[in-house]
Amino acid sequence: MKASRAASPDRPVTTKDIAEATGLSKMTVSRVLNKHPYVSADARRRVEQAIRKLGFQPNALAKRFFTGKTRLIGVVIPLEYMFVSLYFRDLFQGVLERAEEAGYDILLHNSTSKKIAPLEKCMNLVKGKLAEGLLLVAPMSFDTYPLKLADEGVPLVVMGESGCGNKVHRVAIPNRSSSYEAVSSLVARGHRKIAALTFDETHVESQERLAGYRDALAHARVAPDEDLVVPAQYDRMIAHKQVQRLMRSRPDVTAIFALNADMAIGAADALRDMGFAIPGQVSLVSFDDNPEMEQGMPPIAAVRQFPHKLGYTACDFLIRLLAGSEKADAPQTLFIETEFVERGSVGPARKP
């Protein structure tokens, strides 16, 4: 074996050092490291001996680039959501768990709720060999970006609702039917004046939940009353103000359906501040469940989602796409079922 330059803490052993030590080409060394079948037994023995003697540690990133398989999955997500939202935290944990099981790492790409990540940046994650495929969530998924990426051959799965409908691979919850079930529970107790606290109605998620609310009222032959559809923009403080305004102008309201947990908490606080008993005077239901729903006085009935399962399933779906076990050109939508949890915030409608 030939002498080779000594490595130091500042200069790790490279494939060039292995090549010099063995008298083989760098290409042959790379073939041995990547377990290429067409390498002689003698060359393999010499490389393995040099690796042991020199203490060579393969560069995982370099190997990934060389093979074209990065074993990286790009997750395009608003990073600020992960610090304030239990939903997004659990969603990401599900993604991470499945990725680790399959030997993939995660590359986070930030898109904010105010400014959608440019299309070309997401394209470059895959085209530039940084990631093999993408997982997309709101707000980027609400636009037509997923379809544009898919048309360019980018393997991707949308987590949640999409502005592209069923034209891309998607793992979501049945927002419309889940809302229908929740509002129907109020209708079954005699409620007819049911208000809805909504968020951004340009979001497909909001549209689907609101459609389920309207479906339940229509099924009960309750005439639509758009004055009872109140925007509260995800925010509990805005919901607090809007519910106070609503109850002053429409004291005939006997129930409120909030399209997310924060708005439900804001509504509950507003009702208590105004002296309305829950559920004696006004019943309350939330789309979304979290520990605050259970700990409320009374606990708030809610549509429970399973974001960890959704993230895990979406990541598994993408991994199967990358492996070729799912057809990339035949978009599928997988639904993760929800659960309606009845609690003490729902009672019979009060009599006029």
C-alpha positions as CSV (number, residue, x, y, z in Angstrom):
1,M,0.0,0.0,0.0
2,K,1.4,3.4,-0.9
3,A,1.9,6.2,1.6
4,S,-0.8,8.8,1.8
5,R,-1.1,12.2,3.2
6,A,-2.0,12.1,6.9
7,A,-5.4,13.3,7.9
8,S,-5.8,15.8,10.6
9,P,-8.8,17.1,12.6
10,D,-9.0,20.0,10.1
11,R,-8.7,17.7,7.1
12,P,-10.6,14.4,7.1
13,V,-9.6,11.5,5.0
14,T,-11.0,11.8,1.4
15,T,-11.6,9.4,-1.4
16,K,-8.5,10.9,-3.1
17,D,-6.4,9.7,-0.1
18,I,-7.8,6.2,-0.4
19,A,-7.1,6.3,-4.2
20,E,-3.4,7.4,-3.5
21,A,-3.0,4.7,-0.8
22,T,-4.3,1.9,-3.0
23,G,-3.0,3.0,-6.4
24,L,-6.5,2.8,-7.7
25,S,-8.6,5.5,-9.4
26,K,-11.1,7.7,-7.5
27,M,-13.8,6.2,-9.7
28,T,-12.9,2.7,-8.6
29,V,-12.8,3.8,-5.0
30,S,-16.2,5.4,-5.4
31,R,-17.6,2.2,-6.9
32,V,-16.4,0.2,-3.9
33,L,-17.9,2.7,-1.5
34,N,-21.2,2.6,-3.3
35,K,-21.2,-1.2,-3.4
36,H,-21.1,-1.4,-7.2
37,P,-21.3,-5.0,-8.4
38,Y,-18.7,-4.7,-11.1
39,V,-15.6,-4.3,-8.9
40,S,-12.8,-6.9,-8.6
41,A,-12.3,-8.7,-5.3
42,D,-8.7,-7.4,-5.2
43,A,-9.8,-3.8,-5.6
44,R,-12.5,-4.2,-3.0
45,R,-10.0,-5.7,-0.5
46,R,-7.4,-3.0,-1.0
47,V,-10.0,-0.2,-0.6
48,E,-11.5,-1.8,2.6
49,Q,-8.0,-2.2,4.0
50,A,-7.1,1.5,3.3
51,I,-10.4,2.6,4.9
52,R,-9.6,0.7,8.1
53,K,-6.0,2.0,8.2
54,L,-6.7,5.6,7.5
55,G,-10.0,5.9,9.4
56,F,-12.0,7.0,6.5
57,Q,-15.6,8.2,7.2
58,P,-17.9,8.4,4.1
59,N,-19.5,11.8,3.4
60,A,-23.2,11.0,3.4
61,L,-24.1,14.1,1.5
62,A,-21.5,13.5,-1.2
63,K,-22.7,9.9,-1.5
64,R,-26.3,11.1,-1.9
65,F,-25.3,13.6,-4.6
66,F,-23.2,11.0,-6.4
67,T,-26.1,8.4,-6.5
68,G,-28.8,11.0,-7.2
69,K,-30.7,9.7,-4.2
70,T,-30.6,12.4,-1.5
71,R,-32.9,10.5,0.9
72,L,-34.3,13.9,1.8
73,I,-37.9,14.9,1.8
74,G,-38.8,18.6,1.6
75,V,-41.5,19.9,3.9
76,V,-42.9,23.3,2.8
77,I,-44.5,24.7,5.9
78,P,-45.0,28.1,7.6
79,L,-42.4,27.7,10.4
80,E,-44.2,30.2,12.7
81,Y,-47.2,27.8,12.8
82,M,-45.0,25.1,14.3
83,F,-44.2,27.3,17.4
84,V,-47.8,28.3,18.2
85,S,-49.9,25.6,16.7
86,L,-50.3,22.2,18.4
87,Y,-51.9,20.9,15.1
88,F,-48.8,21.7,13.0
89,R,-46.4,20.4,15.7
90,D,-48.2,17.0,15.7
91,L,-48.5,17.0,11.9
92,F,-44.7,17.5,11.6
93,Q,-44.0,14.8,14.2
94,G,-46.0,12.3,12.2
95,V,-44.0,13.2,9.1
96,L,-40.7,12.9,11.0
97,E,-41.6,9.5,12.5
98,R,-42.4,7.9,9.1
99,A,-39.3,9.5,7.4
100,E,-37.0,8.1,10.1
101,E,-38.5,4.7,9.8
102,A,-37.8,4.7,6.1
103,G,-34.3,6.1,6.4
104,Y,-35.2,9.6,5.1
105,D,-34.2,13.0,6.5
106,I,-36.4,16.1,6.5
107,L,-35.5,19.4,4.8
108,L,-37.7,22.2,6.1
109,H,-38.6,25.0,3.7
110,N,-40.3,28.0,5.2
111,S,-43.4,29.5,3.6
112,T,-45.2,32.1,5.6
113,S,-48.9,32.8,6.0
114,K,-48.4,36.2,4.5
115,K,-46.1,35.4,1.6
116,I,-46.3,32.2,-0.3
117,A,-42.9,30.6,-1.1
118,P,-42.1,31.3,-4.8
119,L,-42.8,28.4,-7.2
120,E,-39.2,28.3,-8.5
121,K,-37.8,27.9,-5.0
122,C,-39.9,24.7,-4.4
123,M,-39.0,23.5,-7.9
124,N,-35.3,23.9,-7.1
125,L,-35.6,21.7,-4.0
126,V,-36.1,18.8,-6.3
127,K,-34.6,19.8,-9.5
128,G,-31.4,20.9,-7.7
129,K,-31.2,17.4,-6.0
130,L,-31.8,18.9,-2.5
131,A,-34.9,16.8,-2.0
132,E,-36.4,13.8,-3.8
133,G,-40.0,14.9,-3.2
134,L,-42.2,17.5,-1.4
135,L,-44.9,17.6,1.3
136,L,-47.0,20.8,1.1
137,V,-49.3,22.4,3.6
138,A,-51.3,25.6,3.8
139,P,-51.1,28.3,2.7
140,M,-49.1,27.2,-0.3
141,S,-51.4,24.2,-0.9
142,F,-54.4,26.5,-1.3
143,D,-53.1,28.0,-4.5
144,T,-52.5,26.2,-7.8
145,Y,-48.8,25.7,-7.0
146,P,-49.1,22.0,-6.3
147,L,-50.5,21.3,-9.8
148,K,-47.8,23.4,-11.4
149,L,-45.1,21.5,-9.5
150,A,-46.7,18.2,-10.4
151,D,-46.9,19.2,-14.1
152,E,-43.1,19.7,-13.9
153,G,-42.7,16.2,-12.7
154,V,-42.0,17.0,-9.0
155,P,-43.2,14.2,-6.7
156,L,-45.4,15.7,-4.1
157,V,-48.2,15.1,-1.6
158,V,-50.5,17.8,-0.3
159,M,-51.4,17.6,3.4
160,G,-54.9,19.0,3.9
161,E,-57.1,20.9,1.5
162,S,-55.8,22.1,-1.9
163,G,-56.7,24.7,-4.4
164,C,-56.1,22.0,-7.0
165,G,-58.9,19.8,-5.7
166,N,-58.3,16.1,-6.6
167,K,-55.8,16.8,-9.4
168,V,-52.8,16.2,-7.1
169,H,-52.0,13.5,-4.5
170,R,-53.5,14.5,-1.2
171,V,-54.0,13.3,2.3
172,A,-56.8,15.3,4.1
173,I,-59.7,15.1,6.5
174,P,-63.3,15.2,5.4
175,N,-63.9,18.8,6.4
176,R,-67.4,19.1,5.0
177,S,-68.9,15.9,6.4
178,S,-67.2,16.5,9.8
179,S,-68.8,20.0,10.0
180,Y,-72.1,18.5,8.9
181,E,-72.0,16.0,11.8
182,A,-71.1,18.7,14.4
183,V,-73.8,21.1,13.3
184,S,-76.3,18.3,13.1
185,S,-75.7,17.5,16.7
186,L,-77.0,21.1,17.5
187,V,-79.9,20.7,15.1
188,A,-80.9,17.5,16.9
189,R,-81.2,19.4,20.1
190,G,-83.6,21.9,18.7
191,H,-81.2,24.6,17.7
192,R,-82.2,26.6,14.6
193,K,-80.4,30.0,15.2
194,I,-76.9,28.7,14.8
195,A,-74.0,31.1,14.2
196,A,-70.8,30.2,12.5
197,L,-67.4,31.8,13.3
198,T,-65.3,31.5,10.1
199,F,-61.8,32.3,9.1
200,D,-60.4,33.3,5.6
201,E,-63.1,32.3,3.2
202,T,-60.6,32.2,0.3
203,H,-59.1,29.2,2.0
204,V,-60.5,25.9,0.8
205,E,-60.5,24.5,4.3
206,S,-62.8,27.3,5.5
207,Q,-65.0,26.9,2.5
208,E,-65.5,23.2,3.1
209,R,-66.3,23.6,6.8
210,L,-68.7,26.3,6.1
211,A,-70.3,24.2,3.4
212,G,-70.9,21.4,5.9
213,Y,-72.5,23.9,8.3
214,R,-74.9,25.0,5.5
215,D,-75.6,21.4,4.5
216,A,-76.7,20.6,8.0
217,L,-79.1,23.6,8.2
218,A,-80.5,22.8,4.7
219,H,-81.1,19.2,5.7
220,A,-83.1,20.5,8.6
221,R,-84.9,22.9,6.3
222,V,-83.6,25.9,8.2
223,A,-83.6,29.0,6.0
224,P,-80.1,30.4,5.5
225,D,-79.2,33.5,7.5
226,E,-76.0,35.1,6.3
227,D,-76.0,37.5,9.2
228,L,-75.1,34.6,11.4
229,V,-71.9,33.8,9.4
230,V,-69.3,35.9,11.3
231,P,-65.6,36.2,10.2
232,A,-63.2,35.9,13.1
233,Q,-59.9,35.1,11.2
234,Y,-58.5,32.2,13.3
235,D,-58.0,34.6,16.3
236,R,-59.5,34.2,19.7
237,M,-59.4,37.9,20.5
238,I,-61.2,38.8,17.2
239,A,-63.7,36.0,18.0
240,H,-64.3,37.4,21.4
241,K,-65.2,40.8,19.9
242,Q,-67.3,39.4,17.1
243,V,-69.3,37.2,19.5
244,Q,-70.0,40.2,21.7
245,R,-71.2,42.2,18.7
246,L,-73.2,39.2,17.4
247,M,-75.0,38.6,20.7
248,R,-75.9,42.3,21.1
249,S,-77.5,42.4,17.6
250,R,-78.9,38.9,17.5
251,P,-79.9,37.7,21.0
252,D,-82.0,35.0,19.4
253,V,-78.8,33.0,18.6
254,T,-78.9,29.7,20.7
255,A,-75.7,28.0,19.4
256,I,-72.3,28.9,17.9
257,F,-70.2,26.7,15.7
258,A,-66.6,27.8,15.6
259,L,-64.5,26.6,12.6
260,N,-61.3,26.3,14.8
261,A,-60.3,25.9,18.4
262,D,-58.9,29.4,19.0
263,M,-62.2,31.0,17.8
264,A,-64.2,28.6,20.0
265,I,-62.2,29.7,23.1
266,G,-62.7,33.3,22.2
267,A,-66.4,32.7,21.8
268,A,-66.6,30.9,25.2
269,D,-64.8,33.8,27.0
270,A,-67.1,36.3,25.3
271,L,-70.3,34.5,26.3
272,R,-69.1,34.2,29.9
273,D,-68.2,37.9,30.0
274,M,-71.7,38.8,28.8
275,G,-73.3,36.6,31.4
276,F,-74.6,33.9,29.0
277,A,-74.6,30.4,30.5
278,I,-73.0,27.6,28.4
279,P,-75.0,25.5,27.5
280,G,-78.0,26.8,29.3
281,Q,-78.5,29.8,27.1
282,V,-76.0,29.3,24.3
283,S,-74.5,26.0,23.1
284,L,-71.0,25.9,21.6
285,V,-69.2,23.5,19.3
286,S,-65.6,23.7,17.9
287,F,-64.0,22.3,14.8
288,D,-60.7,21.3,16.3
289,D,-59.9,19.7,19.6
290,N,-57.1,20.4,22.0
291,P,-56.4,20.3,25.8
292,E,-58.1,23.6,26.3
293,M,-61.3,22.2,24.9
294,E,-61.3,19.4,27.6
295,Q,-60.4,21.8,30.4
296,G,-63.0,24.4,29.7
297,M,-65.9,25.2,32.1
298,P,-67.8,23.4,30.7
299,P,-65.6,21.3,28.4
300,I,-66.3,22.2,24.7
301,A,-67.7,19.7,22.2
302,A,-65.3,19.4,19.3
303,V,-64.4,17.7,16.0
304,R,-61.2,15.9,16.8
305,Q,-58.6,15.7,14.1
306,F,-55.6,13.4,14.1
307,P,-52.7,15.5,12.6
308,H,-50.0,13.0,13.7
309,K,-51.7,10.3,11.6
310,L,-52.2,12.7,8.7
311,G,-48.6,13.6,8.6
312,Y,-47.4,10.0,9.0
313,T,-49.8,8.9,6.2
314,A,-48.8,11.7,3.8
315,C,-45.1,11.0,4.3
316,D,-45.7,7.3,3.7
317,F,-47.7,8.1,0.6
318,L,-44.8,10.2,-0.8
319,I,-42.2,7.5,0.0
320,R,-44.3,5.0,-1.9
321,L,-44.5,7.4,-4.8
322,L,-40.7,7.7,-4.8
323,A,-40.4,4.0,-4.7
324,G,-42.7,3.6,-7.7
325,S,-45.3,1.6,-5.8
326,E,-47.9,4.4,-6.4
327,K,-48.7,5.9,-9.8
328,A,-47.5,9.4,-10.0
329,D,-50.0,10.3,-12.9
330,A,-53.1,8.9,-11.1
331,P,-53.8,11.4,-8.3
332,Q,-55.4,10.0,-5.2
333,T,-57.0,11.5,-2.1
334,L,-56.7,9.6,1.2
335,F,-59.0,10.7,4.0
336,I,-58.1,10.6,7.7
337,E,-61.4,10.3,9.5
338,T,-62.2,12.7,12.4
339,E,-64.2,12.1,15.6
340,F,-66.9,14.2,17.0
341,V,-66.4,14.4,20.8
342,E,-69.6,15.4,22.7
343,R,-69.0,17.4,25.8
344,G,-70.9,19.6,28.3
345,S,-71.0,22.7,26.1
346,V,-74.1,21.4,24.1
347,G,-77.6,21.4,25.5
348,P,-81.1,21.8,24.2
349,A,-82.1,25.1,22.6
350,R,-83.5,27.6,25.0
351,K,-87.2,28.5,24.5
352,P,-87.9,32.0,23.2
